[in-house]
Amino acid sequence: MADSSLFVGMNYPAIADYLGISLAVTILIFLMISLWTIIWKGIALWKSAKNNHKIWFVVLLIINTLGILEILYIYVFSKINLKTKKNKKTKKNKRKK
């Protein structure tokens, strides 16, 4: 019975029975979800390292949201340049003086 699970700690036969699908389909679904997550996580981690967003890198590395947070980072948060906003504020303050 221990040989029937692909990953340690996963009880695929029980999950397949609960969902009412075959064991092969259950394993295929888990493999597809894993591949989906790994691809988005890899792209997001690469972009965060490239943009020198250290906090985002750690957050993306630790938190697993099946690609949702990674997609949001790639298309929304990576476009925000915090350094530019800070520089604009300091330039305005210098002009006022």
N, C-alpha and C positions, 0 to 999 in steps of 0.2 A: 504493500500500500504506500510505503514511503517513496517508491520510485515513480509514482504517478504524478507527483507535483514537480513542476518545472523549476520554480524558485523555492528556496528554503522558507518555510513558514506559510506558504500559500496552500490552501486546500481546494484545488481546482475542481475536483469531483463534487464537493459539497456546493461550491459556487455554481457549477453547471446545473446541478439538480435544482437549486433554488431558483435559477433563472429559467429553467426549462429548456436548456439548449445542450448541445453535445459538448463533450470535454474538448474536442479539437477546436470548436468555435470559441469556446471560452479562452483557451490558450492564445488563439489568434487575436482575439479582442485585446487581451492584456499586452501582447507583443506590439500591436498597432498603437495602443495608448502609450506604451513605453517609448516607442520610436518617435511618435509625435512630440512627446515631452522633451526627449533628448535633443531633437533638432531645434526646437524653439529655445530651449535653455542654452544650448551652445551658441546660437546666434546672439541672444541677449547678453550672455556673459562676454562674448567677444566685443560687442559694441560698448558695453559698460567699461571694459578694460581699455578699449581704444579711446574713449571719451574721458578716461581718468575719473570715473564715477565710482569711487571705492565703496561707498555705502551701498549703492545699488548693486554692485558686484556681490557683496556679502549677502544682501537680502535675496537676490536672485539665486544664489548658490544654496541657501538654506531652505527657503520656502518653496514648496511644491504646490502649484495651483493648476497642474495639467496644461501649462502653456498660456494661461490667461494673463497672469502678471507679466510674463515674458513678452507677449504680444503687445500689451499696453506699454511696456517700457520701450520696445523697438519703435512703435509708431507714434507715441505721445511723449513720454518722459525723456527720451534720448534727444529729442529736438530742442528741449529747454536748455539754454546755456546759462547757468547760474552766474558764471564769472562775468558775462556781459552785463547782466542786470546790476551786479554789484559795482562794476566799473562806471556805468551810467549814473548811479546814485552818487558816487564819489566825485564825478566830474561836475554834476549839478551843484554839489556842496561847495566845491572849489570856486565855481563861477559866482556864487552868491557872496562869497567873502570878498 
